[in-house]
Each structure stands twice: as C-alpha cells, then as structure tokens.
Amino acid sequence: MASDNVNDGHELRDAGDEAAAGAGLSTAPAQEDETPAAAGSPREGGTAHPGSFGGARRPGAAGTAGWLAREVSGWVRWAWRQLTSMRVALILLFLLALGAIPGSLIPQSDANALLVEEFKADNELLGRVYERLQLFDVYSSVWFSAIYILLFVSLIGCIVPRTWQFTGQLRGRPPRAPRRLDRMPAYTTWRTGADPEQVLGAAQRVLKRRWFRTAPGEGSVAAEKGYLREAGNLLFHLSLIVMLVAFGTSQLFYSEGGKLVVEGDGFSNTLPQYDDFSSGTLFDVDHDLDPFGFTLNEFTAEFSREGPDLGTPTVFRADITYWTPDGTETDATVQPNQPVVIGDSKIYLLGHGFAPVITVTDGQGRTAYSGPVPFLPQDTALTSTGVVKVTDYLDENGDPEQLGFQGFFNPSYAIDEVRGPHSTFPDPDLPVLTLTAYHGDLGLDSGLPQNVYQLNTRKLEQFTDEDGEPFRFDLLPGESIDLPDGKGTISYEGYERWATFKVSTKTGNGWALTGALAAVAGLAGSLLLQRRRVWVRATTDEAGHTVVELASLGRTESARIPEELAALAAALQPDAPMIPESSDQGARA
C-alpha cells in the first residue's frame, strides 16, 4: 500500500474515484437543495420580506403572487418529504397499532350493538366521551381512517421514487475500477505469468458464476452484487400496501353472522335467520349473501374420562347436509378449524350444548308449548342455564296468561350447599332439569326487544308450593310435574344437542396472507443480503509479469467482505497462478 503522505494531483483524483465508487451504493431518493436564499440576494432581486423557500418578495401584486406561490409550493414539498420519510411512516404504523387497542377492548357497534348499549347504560358519562371520540366505531372513525390513509400515501410516496431509482440502477453498469484499489476495505494482489487478457477473462467467468453483474473496462473488470437487498426492501414496503388494501377491503366488504341450530333443524343464509349479524359498509345484504342452506343432522361430542385430561373434549363434529340453488344436496362435516366452504362463505363450528325437550299443557289441558329449548353452558362441565317462555296459554278459568320457567340443565347432576345444582361432567350421565316457574306478563308486547335466554320477572309472579316456598322442581327425562292451583303440567321429554355456527364472508384474506408472507421474505432479504462491489485489475509490470489486483467494497461493514474476496482470489488461482518467487509481495485483506 502506498504511503499516506503523497499529496499530488493523482491523490486528489483517487479520492474522487473512491467517492464515486461508494456513492452509487445508496438507493435513497435524492434530496433537492432547499437552502433558503438570503434576503435581498441577487438571484431574487429584492430587498424586503424574506421568505422561507427562496428569497425576498418583490414589490407589486406580481411580486406578492410569486412570493406566495413560492412559499406555498415550498411548504407543500416540505410536508410531502416529511410524510414520505421513514420516520413518519414508522410513527404512523405505531399510531395504527395503538389505535387498534380501543377497538379490541371497547365494544364495537358493528360487532355487538346490544353490548354497546349496555355499556352506555352502565357508564353514562364514559359512554358519552367514548361516543364523541368514536371509540365505539374505531375502524370506521375519522381519526383511524386518517391514520390509515396517511400511512398508505406515505408508503406509496416512498416506494415510487425508490423503485424508479432502483430500475435505473439495474439498467446501469457497475462503476469502473478506482485508480488506487489498495485503498478499498478489502484488497489482495499477486503476480502471475498469465496474460492480462487471460486473467480478466477468467475473472469475469468466476464472477458471473457467483451471480455478479460484470462490466469489462480498460485493463480491469468491475462487478456488482446484492441488488436483491433493495428489491427485498421494496418488496417489504409493497407488501405493507397490499396488507393495508386487504385490511380495508375486508372491513368494507365482509359479512359475519352467528346461528344456533338444534339437531334436526335447518338454516337458510338470509338475514332474518341469523341470531346476530354484522357486515361492512359496502356489503349488500340483499345481493352479496351466498344462496345456500343446511340442516344439522347430528352433533357428536366426546370427552376424555380418565387421567389428567379428564373432561377434555376429544371429538367435536357437526354432520350437516347443505343445499345450493341448483338443488344439489351435499353431506359435509364441520369441525373446529375445519370449516365448510360454500361459494365465498365459510361455515365454522363455534360451540355446542344441550336443548331439553319440554312440553307444557295449560289449565284447559291443551298443549301450550312443545319443543327443544337451548340452554347456554356456563362452564366446561356444561352446567347450563336457560328459560322457557309460554305465550299461548289459558289458565284454569280459561283466561289468557303467560308462563315463564328459568333454571338449570345439568348433564351430570350434582348439588351442594355452595354451588347448588351443577354438572360434574360434560357428558349426559345424569341429565337433570331444574326449574322455577312464574306466571303473569312476560312483557313481550311492550315492543322492546328481549333476550331469548333471559326472563324479565318484573311483571311475573312466582309459583309457590303448599308451604309458601318458591315452587322449584327437578325432572329426569320422561318425568312431568303438575303446576300449582291447576295451572297445568310441564314435562321433560328428553334432550337434543345444539351447535353454534359462524357464517363468514371475508374478502381480502388471501391477499393479506400473500402480503404477510411477501413482507417476511422482503424483510429477510433486506436484512440478510449485502450490496457490494468487486474490481479486478491486471497490468504488466517492468519485469513483464502480470500484476493481479482484487478489491471489494461493501455498503456496510461486514466480516464476509474479506472472506468473499479471498474466495474469489482462490477461485482465480488456477487461471492466474501465483509466481512463487514473488510471494514476498503478500496479500492484504
């Protein structure tokens, strides 16, 4: 390596070569020079009212208009550069994640409007604050949409110029070799008896085999590698845009509804059939719901009966038969995480339980109610609660009245002083129905919606036994009991199983998955790959030998750069063998 005290014209020219060799490694968009001109500068021709982006305001209306246009355009360019900077993009991404937190913790109107109303009723002041801040509609709120759109614009504004610049770099040639290769971070040299043309030809072949782009020069070969690093970076940013579009599409065009179906009953994919339903703003319920229906033929549930997994479910399976508009009927099985796909809809199995089959006769001996009543599980042993509402009822005098029953269904019945009636195992080993009875007005004619699984006892009177105690009874399958005062009877015929299904139409899921996988691949490429350049020079010295020089320059410091250069030198040795007597020249890396 030459000494550092050389300071002639060649030295200055070498420094310029090295700067040019490293400058092209950056792929960041070029920044325009926005240094404000001093007030009264000759280029502006004015002396007063300096502006922020280029000089003074000239006298007159034309000067004012020009100054104003320059200021506005300057601030617009400044705002655009801030918006498309990496710092602002990361801030917006953080704000987007932060904004999704209340959407997960606070009830959302599009998901469960009833729960939102209950929250407002229980928290009047907080509910008004949340409503003003649009926290009950986070994902369609103005502030969340603004963050989402700004992030979208920021990513596009970052990708477009970088892609254009990257395309230009791909079309360009690796820069020529600097004059002083020994000043590169990794360098080696030796003497050989091979001709310079032979050495350079062999070097070009070796570099191409190692996926370098090469460009022959005068007495040298320039090579470059690692363009996939920037390609991975661009792929990562593009994948974020794909995921943002997929997220927005899924919020605008999705539909999701739940339905509880008892064995033997069916479901048709129409809005009135759902127990609960939500959809995106642009989803057309009248036209976008897939036309199909299905019948729950049988639900099977099995549980472990021994060991540490006692009570753990081993089998959940719903056997259904679904039909489509062409009249085709198809048998299918729905299991957890194994939905049935019909058109654009997916049918998921969510839960299950028991529906006691109950028959109620009124005071005139007529059947006032008969059928299965779903009870909702409260624990893993399927201790279930439910209500029975009888509206078509006549008392012993023939007067219309209404009955209500509420209580427990326990598949494996047990009772104690602490828990009362409860189940000890989810299988129906001892299926007991425990109820208390009421008569009066169920409040169904008030016009206000009621939960079918809750009993409003405000206008009901509880039946009492001969001792004046609340009338409460336990029934086994096939048993019945007379209601007090000749009010009729209630019979527990048996039980059916029920299952809850979710019917979901999600547009954009495939794009979101593709974007996520591409983002991972792009991020891995941008982190693991390294952009670097290699130069090979072959010249003839005074003794007639060929002096081979290899040098490498990486964008960032890496121990792999010298190792790679050493491997290239070793691969070149068969075509350019080192002259033994010149070994004192050595090699430096």
C-alpha positions as CSV (number, residue, x, y, z in Angstrom):
1,M,0.0,0.0,0.0
2,A,1.4,3.5,-0.9
3,S,2.3,5.8,1.9
4,D,-0.3,8.3,3.2
5,N,1.9,11.4,2.8
6,V,1.6,11.5,-1.0
7,N,-0.3,14.7,-1.9
8,D,-0.2,15.3,-5.6
9,G,-2.8,15.6,-8.3
10,H,-3.2,11.8,-8.6
11,E,-4.0,11.6,-4.9
12,L,-6.9,14.0,-5.3
13,R,-8.2,12.2,-8.4
14,D,-8.0,8.9,-6.5
15,A,-10.2,10.3,-3.7
16,G,-12.7,11.4,-6.3
17,D,-12.7,7.9,-7.8
18,E,-13.3,6.3,-4.4
19,A,-16.2,8.7,-3.6
20,A,-17.8,7.9,-6.9
21,A,-17.3,4.1,-6.3
22,G,-19.2,4.4,-3.0
23,A,-21.8,7.0,-3.9
24,G,-23.9,4.7,-6.1
25,L,-24.5,2.2,-3.3
26,S,-27.2,4.4,-1.7
27,T,-30.7,3.9,-3.0
28,A,-32.3,6.7,-1.0
29,P,-34.3,9.2,-3.1
30,A,-32.2,12.3,-4.0
31,Q,-32.9,15.4,-1.9
32,E,-33.2,18.7,-3.6
33,D,-31.2,21.6,-2.3
34,E,-33.7,23.7,-0.4
35,T,-31.3,26.1,1.2
36,P,-33.1,29.4,1.5
37,A,-31.6,32.3,-0.3
38,A,-30.6,35.2,1.8
39,A,-32.9,38.2,1.9
40,G,-32.0,40.6,-0.9
41,S,-29.9,38.0,-2.8
42,P,-29.1,38.9,-6.4
43,R,-31.0,35.9,-7.7
44,E,-34.2,37.2,-6.2
45,G,-33.6,40.8,-6.9
46,G,-35.5,42.0,-3.8
47,T,-34.6,43.6,-0.5
48,A,-37.5,43.1,1.8
49,H,-39.9,40.5,3.3
50,P,-37.6,37.4,3.1
51,G,-39.4,34.1,2.6
52,S,-38.8,30.6,3.9
53,F,-38.2,29.0,0.5
54,G,-36.2,31.2,-1.8
55,G,-35.7,34.9,-1.2
56,A,-37.5,38.2,-0.9
57,R,-40.8,39.4,-2.0
58,R,-40.6,41.8,-4.9
59,P,-42.8,44.9,-4.9
60,G,-46.2,44.9,-6.5
61,A,-49.0,42.4,-7.0
62,A,-46.9,40.2,-9.2
63,G,-44.2,40.0,-6.7
64,T,-46.6,39.2,-3.9
65,A,-48.2,36.4,-6.0
66,G,-44.9,34.9,-6.9
67,W,-43.7,35.0,-3.3
68,L,-46.9,33.4,-2.1
69,A,-46.8,30.7,-4.8
70,R,-43.1,30.0,-3.9
71,E,-44.0,29.8,-0.2
72,V,-47.0,27.5,-0.7
73,S,-45.1,25.2,-3.0
74,G,-42.2,25.1,-0.7
75,W,-44.2,24.1,2.3
76,V,-46.1,21.5,0.2
77,R,-42.8,20.0,-0.8
78,W,-41.6,20.1,2.8
79,A,-44.7,18.4,4.0
80,W,-44.5,15.7,1.3
81,R,-40.9,14.9,2.2
82,Q,-41.9,14.6,5.8
83,L,-44.8,12.4,5.0
84,T,-42.8,10.1,2.8
85,S,-39.9,9.8,5.2
86,M,-39.2,6.5,7.1
87,R,-39.5,8.3,10.4
88,V,-43.1,9.4,9.7
89,A,-44.0,6.0,8.2
90,L,-42.9,4.3,11.4
91,I,-44.8,6.8,13.5
92,L,-48.0,6.2,11.5
93,L,-47.6,2.5,11.7
94,F,-47.2,2.8,15.5
95,L,-50.3,5.0,15.7
96,L,-52.3,2.5,13.6
97,A,-51.3,-0.3,16.1
98,L,-52.1,2.0,19.0
99,G,-55.5,2.9,17.5
100,A,-56.5,-0.7,17.2
101,I,-56.2,-1.2,21.0
102,P,-59.5,0.5,21.9
103,G,-61.1,-1.4,19.0
104,S,-60.2,-4.6,20.9
105,L,-61.1,-3.5,24.4
106,I,-64.2,-1.4,23.9
107,P,-67.4,-2.9,22.5
108,Q,-67.9,-2.0,18.8
109,S,-71.3,-1.1,17.3
110,D,-70.7,-3.1,14.1
111,A,-69.9,-6.3,16.1
112,N,-72.3,-6.1,19.0
113,A,-74.7,-3.1,19.2
114,L,-76.5,-4.6,22.2
115,L,-73.3,-4.7,24.2
116,V,-72.6,-1.1,23.3
117,E,-76.0,0.0,24.5
118,E,-75.5,-1.9,27.8
119,F,-72.1,-0.2,28.2
120,K,-73.6,3.2,27.7
121,A,-76.4,2.4,30.2
122,D,-73.9,1.3,32.9
123,N,-71.3,4.0,32.2
124,E,-73.3,7.1,31.2
125,L,-70.5,9.7,31.3
126,L,-67.8,7.5,29.9
127,G,-70.2,6.3,27.2
128,R,-70.7,9.9,26.0
129,V,-67.0,10.5,26.0
130,Y,-66.4,7.3,24.0
131,E,-69.1,8.2,21.6
132,R,-67.7,11.7,21.0
133,L,-64.3,10.1,20.3
134,Q,-65.8,7.5,18.0
135,L,-64.4,4.7,20.2
136,F,-67.5,2.6,19.6
137,D,-66.7,2.6,15.9
138,V,-62.9,2.7,15.9
139,Y,-62.3,1.1,12.5
140,S,-64.7,3.4,10.7
141,S,-63.8,6.5,12.7
142,V,-62.4,9.7,11.1
143,W,-59.1,9.6,13.1
144,F,-58.4,5.9,12.4
145,S,-59.2,6.4,8.7
146,A,-56.9,9.4,8.6
147,I,-54.0,7.4,10.0
148,Y,-54.7,4.6,7.6
149,I,-54.8,6.8,4.6
150,L,-51.8,8.8,5.6
151,L,-49.8,5.6,6.0
152,F,-51.0,4.4,2.7
153,V,-49.9,7.6,1.0
154,S,-46.6,7.6,2.9
155,L,-45.7,4.1,1.7
156,I,-46.6,4.9,-1.9
157,G,-44.7,8.1,-1.8
158,C,-41.7,6.2,-0.6
159,I,-41.9,3.3,-3.0
160,V,-42.4,5.1,-6.3
161,P,-39.2,7.2,-6.4
162,R,-37.1,4.4,-4.9
163,T,-38.5,1.9,-7.5
164,W,-37.7,4.4,-10.3
165,Q,-34.2,4.9,-9.0
166,F,-33.7,1.2,-8.4
167,T,-34.8,0.5,-12.0
168,G,-32.2,3.0,-13.2
169,Q,-29.5,1.2,-11.2
170,L,-30.5,-2.1,-12.7
171,R,-30.1,-0.7,-16.2
172,G,-26.7,0.9,-15.4
173,R,-23.3,-0.7,-15.4
174,P,-21.1,-1.3,-12.4
175,P,-18.7,1.7,-12.0
176,R,-15.2,1.5,-13.3
177,A,-12.3,0.5,-11.1
178,P,-10.8,3.3,-8.9
179,R,-7.2,4.2,-9.6
180,R,-6.0,3.0,-6.2
181,L,-7.6,-0.3,-5.4
182,D,-5.3,-0.8,-2.4
183,R,-7.4,1.8,-0.5
184,M,-10.5,-0.3,-0.6
185,P,-11.6,-2.1,2.7
186,A,-10.6,-5.5,1.3
187,Y,-7.7,-5.9,-1.1
188,T,-5.3,-8.5,-2.3
189,T,-2.6,-8.7,-5.0
190,W,-0.2,-11.2,-6.5
191,R,2.0,-11.7,-9.6
192,T,1.3,-14.3,-12.2
193,G,2.7,-15.4,-15.5
194,A,-0.6,-15.4,-17.3
195,D,-1.5,-12.7,-19.8
196,P,-3.7,-9.8,-18.5
197,E,-6.4,-10.7,-21.0
198,Q,-6.5,-14.3,-19.8
199,V,-6.7,-13.1,-16.2
200,L,-9.5,-10.7,-16.9
201,G,-11.5,-13.2,-18.9
202,A,-11.1,-15.8,-16.2
203,A,-12.1,-13.2,-13.6
204,Q,-15.2,-12.3,-15.5
205,R,-16.3,-16.0,-15.7
206,V,-15.7,-16.6,-12.0
207,L,-17.7,-13.5,-11.0
208,K,-20.6,-14.4,-13.3
209,R,-20.7,-17.9,-11.8
210,R,-21.1,-16.2,-8.4
211,W,-24.0,-14.1,-9.6
212,F,-22.1,-10.8,-10.0
213,R,-23.1,-8.4,-12.7
214,T,-19.9,-7.6,-14.6
215,A,-18.6,-4.9,-16.9
216,P,-15.2,-5.1,-18.6
217,G,-13.1,-2.0,-18.6
218,E,-9.6,-0.9,-19.8
219,G,-7.4,-3.4,-18.0
220,S,-10.0,-4.2,-15.4
221,V,-13.3,-5.9,-14.7
222,A,-16.0,-4.3,-12.5
223,A,-18.6,-6.4,-10.8
224,E,-21.6,-5.7,-8.5
225,K,-23.9,-8.0,-6.5
226,G,-26.6,-7.6,-3.9
227,Y,-29.3,-5.9,-5.8
228,L,-31.9,-8.2,-4.1
229,R,-31.3,-6.3,-0.9
230,E,-33.0,-3.2,-2.3
231,A,-35.5,-5.4,-4.1
232,G,-36.3,-7.0,-0.7
233,N,-36.7,-3.6,0.8
234,L,-39.1,-2.5,-1.9
235,L,-41.0,-5.8,-1.6
236,F,-41.4,-5.3,2.1
237,H,-42.9,-1.8,1.6
238,L,-45.1,-3.0,-1.3
239,S,-46.3,-5.9,0.9
240,L,-47.4,-3.4,3.6
241,I,-49.5,-1.6,1.0
242,V,-51.0,-5.0,-0.1
243,M,-51.9,-5.8,3.5
244,L,-53.4,-2.3,4.1
245,V,-55.6,-2.7,1.0
246,A,-56.6,-6.2,2.1
247,F,-57.4,-4.9,5.6
248,G,-59.5,-2.0,4.1
249,T,-61.3,-4.3,1.7
250,S,-62.1,-6.8,4.4
251,Q,-63.6,-4.1,6.6
252,L,-65.7,-2.7,3.7
253,F,-67.0,-6.0,2.1
254,Y,-67.1,-8.5,4.9
255,S,-70.1,-10.2,6.5
256,E,-70.3,-12.4,9.6
257,G,-73.2,-13.9,11.4
258,G,-73.9,-16.5,14.1
259,K,-76.6,-19.1,14.3
260,L,-77.6,-21.7,16.9
261,V,-79.1,-24.8,15.3
262,V,-80.7,-27.7,17.2
263,E,-80.2,-31.2,15.8
264,G,-82.8,-31.8,13.0
265,D,-83.3,-28.1,12.4
266,G,-82.0,-26.1,9.4
267,F,-80.7,-22.7,8.5
268,S,-81.1,-20.6,5.4
269,N,-78.5,-18.0,4.6
270,T,-80.8,-15.0,4.8
271,L,-80.6,-12.0,7.2
272,P,-83.7,-12.9,9.3
273,Q,-82.3,-16.4,10.0
274,Y,-79.2,-15.1,11.9
275,D,-79.1,-14.7,15.7
276,D,-76.5,-11.9,15.2
277,F,-75.1,-10.4,12.1
278,S,-72.6,-7.7,11.1
279,S,-71.2,-6.6,7.8
280,G,-69.0,-4.0,6.1
281,T,-70.2,-0.6,4.8
282,L,-70.2,-1.7,1.2
283,F,-71.6,-5.2,1.7
284,D,-75.0,-5.5,0.1
285,V,-77.0,-7.9,2.2
286,D,-79.7,-8.3,-0.5
287,H,-77.3,-9.4,-3.2
288,D,-74.0,-10.5,-1.7
289,L,-75.1,-13.3,0.7
290,D,-74.5,-16.6,-0.9
291,P,-77.7,-18.5,-1.5
292,F,-77.5,-21.8,0.4
293,G,-78.8,-23.5,3.5
294,F,-78.1,-26.5,5.6
295,T,-79.6,-29.0,8.1
296,L,-77.8,-30.2,11.2
297,N,-78.2,-33.9,11.0
298,E,-76.2,-34.8,14.1
299,F,-73.7,-33.3,16.5
300,T,-71.1,-35.6,18.2
301,A,-69.1,-34.6,21.2
302,E,-66.8,-37.0,23.1
303,F,-64.7,-36.2,26.3
304,S,-61.8,-37.8,28.0
305,R,-62.9,-39.8,31.1
306,E,-59.5,-40.5,32.8
307,G,-56.1,-39.2,33.5
308,P,-55.1,-35.5,33.8
309,D,-57.2,-34.7,30.7
310,L,-60.4,-35.7,32.4
311,G,-63.3,-33.8,30.8
312,T,-61.2,-32.5,27.9
313,P,-63.0,-32.7,24.6
314,T,-61.6,-35.2,22.2
315,V,-64.2,-35.1,19.4
316,F,-66.4,-32.2,18.2
317,R,-68.2,-32.9,14.9
318,A,-71.2,-31.5,13.2
319,D,-72.6,-33.6,10.4
320,I,-74.7,-31.3,8.0
321,T,-76.4,-31.5,4.7
322,Y,-76.2,-28.3,2.7
323,W,-78.1,-27.3,-0.5
324,T,-77.4,-24.8,-3.2
325,P,-79.8,-23.1,-5.7
326,D,-79.3,-25.7,-8.3
327,G,-81.0,-28.2,-5.9
328,T,-77.8,-30.2,-5.2
329,E,-77.6,-31.6,-1.6
330,T,-74.2,-32.4,-0.2
331,D,-73.2,-34.1,3.0
332,A,-70.4,-32.5,4.9
333,T,-68.7,-32.4,8.3
334,V,-67.8,-29.2,10.2
335,Q,-65.1,-29.5,12.8
336,P,-63.1,-26.8,14.8
337,N,-60.7,-25.1,12.4
338,Q,-62.1,-27.1,9.5
339,P,-64.8,-25.0,8.0
340,V,-67.1,-26.0,5.1
341,V,-66.7,-23.6,2.2
342,I,-69.8,-22.8,0.1
343,G,-69.2,-20.2,-2.6
344,D,-67.5,-17.3,-0.9
345,S,-68.8,-18.2,2.6
346,K,-67.2,-20.4,5.2
347,I,-69.2,-22.2,7.9
348,Y,-67.3,-22.5,11.2
349,L,-68.2,-24.6,14.2
350,L,-68.0,-22.5,17.4
351,G,-69.8,-24.2,20.3
352,H,-72.3,-26.7,21.4
353,G,-74.7,-27.5,24.2
354,F,-78.0,-29.2,25.2
355,A,-81.6,-28.3,24.4
356,P,-84.1,-30.0,26.8
357,V,-87.3,-31.1,25.0
358,I,-90.2,-29.6,27.1
359,T,-93.9,-29.9,26.8
360,V,-96.3,-27.6,28.7
361,T,-100.0,-28.1,28.9
362,D,-102.2,-25.2,30.1
363,G,-105.1,-25.2,32.7
364,Q,-107.5,-26.4,29.9
365,G,-105.4,-29.5,29.1
366,R,-104.2,-28.1,25.8
367,T,-100.6,-28.3,24.7
368,A,-99.4,-24.7,25.1
369,Y,-95.8,-25.3,24.2
370,S,-93.7,-28.3,23.0
371,G,-90.1,-28.4,21.6
372,P,-86.4,-28.2,22.4
373,V,-85.2,-25.2,24.3
374,P,-81.5,-24.4,24.0
375,F,-79.7,-23.8,27.4
376,L,-76.4,-22.0,27.4
377,P,-73.3,-23.6,29.0
378,Q,-71.7,-21.7,31.9
379,D,-68.6,-23.9,32.5
380,T,-66.5,-26.7,30.9
381,A,-68.8,-29.3,32.6
382,L,-71.7,-27.8,30.6
383,T,-73.7,-26.5,33.6
384,S,-76.3,-24.7,31.5
385,T,-78.9,-22.0,32.2
386,G,-82.0,-21.2,30.1
387,V,-85.6,-20.0,30.1
388,V,-88.8,-21.3,28.7
389,K,-91.4,-18.7,27.6
390,V,-95.0,-19.8,27.1
391,T,-97.2,-17.2,25.5
392,D,-100.1,-19.3,24.1
393,Y,-101.6,-20.3,27.5
394,L,-105.0,-20.4,29.2
395,D,-105.4,-20.7,33.0
396,E,-107.8,-22.9,34.8
397,N,-110.6,-20.4,34.2
398,G,-109.9,-20.1,30.5
399,D,-108.3,-16.7,30.8
400,P,-105.2,-15.9,28.7
401,E,-102.0,-15.7,30.7
402,Q,-98.3,-16.3,30.2
403,L,-95.9,-18.6,31.9
404,G,-92.1,-18.4,32.3
405,F,-89.6,-21.0,33.5
406,Q,-86.0,-20.5,34.3
407,G,-83.3,-22.8,35.7
408,F,-80.5,-25.2,35.0
409,F,-79.8,-28.2,32.8
410,N,-77.0,-30.3,34.2
411,P,-75.7,-33.2,32.0
412,S,-74.2,-34.9,35.1
413,Y,-76.3,-33.6,38.0
414,A,-74.9,-32.8,41.4
415,I,-75.9,-30.4,44.2
416,D,-74.1,-28.9,47.2
417,E,-74.7,-26.0,49.6
418,V,-72.1,-23.8,47.9
419,R,-72.7,-24.2,44.2
420,G,-76.3,-25.5,44.3
421,P,-77.3,-27.6,41.2
422,H,-74.4,-28.1,38.9
423,S,-72.8,-30.5,36.5
424,T,-69.7,-32.5,37.2
425,F,-69.0,-33.9,33.7
426,P,-70.0,-32.6,30.2
427,D,-71.5,-35.9,29.0
428,P,-75.2,-36.6,29.9
429,D,-74.6,-39.2,32.6
430,L,-77.5,-37.9,34.8
431,P,-79.3,-35.2,32.7
432,V,-81.5,-33.4,35.3
433,L,-83.6,-30.3,34.5
434,T,-84.1,-27.9,37.5
435,L,-86.6,-25.1,37.0
436,T,-88.6,-22.5,38.9
437,A,-92.0,-21.3,37.5
438,Y,-93.7,-17.9,37.1
439,H,-97.0,-16.7,35.7
440,G,-98.2,-13.3,34.6
441,D,-97.0,-11.0,31.8
442,L,-93.7,-11.8,30.1
443,G,-93.5,-8.2,28.7
444,L,-93.3,-9.4,25.1
445,D,-96.0,-7.0,23.9
446,S,-94.1,-3.9,25.0
447,G,-92.3,-3.5,21.7
448,L,-88.9,-3.6,23.4
449,P,-86.5,-6.4,22.3
450,Q,-85.8,-9.1,24.8
451,N,-83.0,-11.6,25.2
452,V,-84.5,-15.1,24.5
453,Y,-82.1,-16.5,27.1
454,Q,-83.2,-14.2,29.9
455,L,-86.5,-13.9,31.8
456,N,-87.9,-10.5,32.8
457,T,-89.7,-11.2,36.1
458,R,-90.8,-7.6,36.7
459,K,-94.5,-8.4,35.8
460,L,-94.4,-12.1,36.8
461,E,-95.4,-13.8,40.0
462,Q,-93.5,-16.8,41.1
463,F,-95.4,-20.0,41.8
464,T,-95.3,-21.2,45.4
465,D,-95.8,-24.7,46.9
466,E,-98.1,-25.6,49.8
467,D,-95.6,-24.2,52.4
468,G,-95.4,-20.9,50.6
469,E,-91.9,-21.6,49.4
470,P,-90.9,-20.9,45.7
471,F,-92.0,-23.7,43.5
472,R,-88.9,-25.4,42.4
473,F,-88.5,-28.9,40.9
474,D,-86.0,-31.4,39.4
475,L,-87.0,-33.6,36.5
476,L,-85.4,-36.6,34.8
477,P,-86.1,-37.4,31.1
478,G,-89.7,-38.7,30.8
479,E,-90.9,-37.1,34.0
480,S,-93.5,-34.4,34.4
481,I,-95.0,-32.4,37.3
482,D,-98.3,-30.6,37.9
483,L,-98.2,-26.8,38.4
484,P,-99.8,-25.4,41.5
485,D,-103.5,-24.4,41.5
486,G,-104.4,-26.5,38.5
487,K,-102.3,-24.3,36.2
488,G,-101.3,-27.3,34.0
489,T,-98.3,-29.5,33.7
490,I,-94.7,-29.4,32.5
491,S,-93.0,-32.5,31.1
492,Y,-89.3,-33.1,30.4
493,E,-89.3,-35.4,27.3
494,G,-85.6,-35.7,26.8
495,Y,-82.9,-33.6,25.2
496,E,-81.3,-32.7,21.9
497,R,-77.9,-31.3,21.2
498,W,-77.3,-28.0,19.5
499,A,-74.3,-26.3,17.8
500,T,-73.5,-22.7,17.1
501,F,-72.1,-21.9,13.7
502,K,-70.5,-18.8,12.3
503,V,-71.0,-18.0,8.6
504,S,-68.3,-15.7,7.4
505,T,-67.5,-14.0,4.1
506,K,-64.1,-12.4,4.2
507,T,-62.7,-10.7,1.2
508,G,-59.0,-10.0,1.1
509,N,-57.9,-12.8,3.4
510,G,-55.8,-14.4,0.6
511,W,-54.2,-11.0,-0.3
512,A,-53.5,-10.4,3.4
513,L,-51.7,-13.7,3.7
514,T,-49.8,-13.2,0.5
515,G,-48.8,-9.7,1.7
516,A,-47.6,-11.0,5.0
517,L,-45.5,-13.8,3.5
518,A,-44.0,-11.4,1.0
519,A,-43.3,-8.9,3.8
520,V,-41.4,-11.6,5.7
521,A,-39.4,-12.6,2.6
522,G,-38.7,-9.0,1.7
523,L,-37.6,-8.1,5.2
524,A,-35.3,-11.2,5.3
525,G,-33.8,-10.2,2.0
526,S,-33.1,-6.6,3.1
527,L,-31.5,-7.7,6.4
528,L,-29.5,-10.7,5.2
529,L,-28.3,-9.7,1.8
530,Q,-25.5,-7.2,1.3
531,R,-24.8,-4.9,-1.6
532,R,-21.0,-5.0,-2.6
533,R,-18.7,-4.3,-5.5
534,V,-15.6,-6.1,-6.7
535,W,-12.9,-4.9,-9.0
536,V,-10.2,-7.0,-10.7
537,R,-7.3,-5.3,-12.4
538,A,-4.5,-7.0,-14.4
539,T,-1.5,-4.9,-15.6
540,T,2.1,-5.7,-16.7
541,D,5.0,-4.6,-14.5
542,E,8.5,-3.8,-15.5
543,A,9.6,-7.4,-15.2
544,G,7.0,-8.5,-17.8
545,H,4.8,-10.2,-15.1
546,T,1.1,-9.6,-14.7
547,V,0.1,-7.9,-11.5
548,V,-3.3,-9.1,-10.4
549,E,-5.3,-6.8,-8.0
550,L,-8.6,-7.6,-6.4
551,A,-10.6,-5.2,-4.2
552,S,-14.0,-5.2,-2.7
553,L,-16.3,-2.5,-1.2
554,G,-19.4,-3.2,0.8
555,R,-22.3,-0.8,1.7
556,T,-21.8,-1.7,5.4
557,E,-19.1,-3.2,7.5
558,S,-19.1,-6.9,7.3
559,A,-16.6,-9.7,8.0
560,R,-17.9,-11.5,4.9
561,I,-16.4,-9.0,2.5
562,P,-12.7,-10.0,3.0
563,E,-13.8,-13.7,3.2
564,E,-15.6,-13.4,-0.1
565,L,-12.7,-11.6,-1.7
566,A,-10.3,-14.4,-0.5
567,A,-12.7,-17.0,-2.0
568,L,-12.7,-15.1,-5.3
569,A,-8.9,-14.9,-5.3
570,A,-8.7,-18.7,-4.6
571,A,-11.1,-19.4,-7.5
572,L,-9.0,-17.3,-9.8
573,Q,-5.7,-19.0,-8.9
574,P,-6.0,-21.9,-11.4
575,D,-6.1,-19.4,-14.3
576,A,-3.7,-16.9,-12.7
577,P,-1.3,-19.0,-10.6
578,M,1.0,-17.0,-8.3
579,I,4.7,-16.8,-9.1
580,P,6.5,-18.4,-6.1
581,E,9.5,-16.0,-6.2
582,S,7.1,-13.1,-5.9
583,S,5.5,-14.3,-2.8
584,D,7.1,-11.5,-0.7
585,Q,4.5,-9.2,-2.2
586,G,2.0,-11.0,0.0
587,A,-1.7,-10.2,0.2
588,R,-3.7,-7.9,2.4
589,A,-7.3,-8.2,3.4
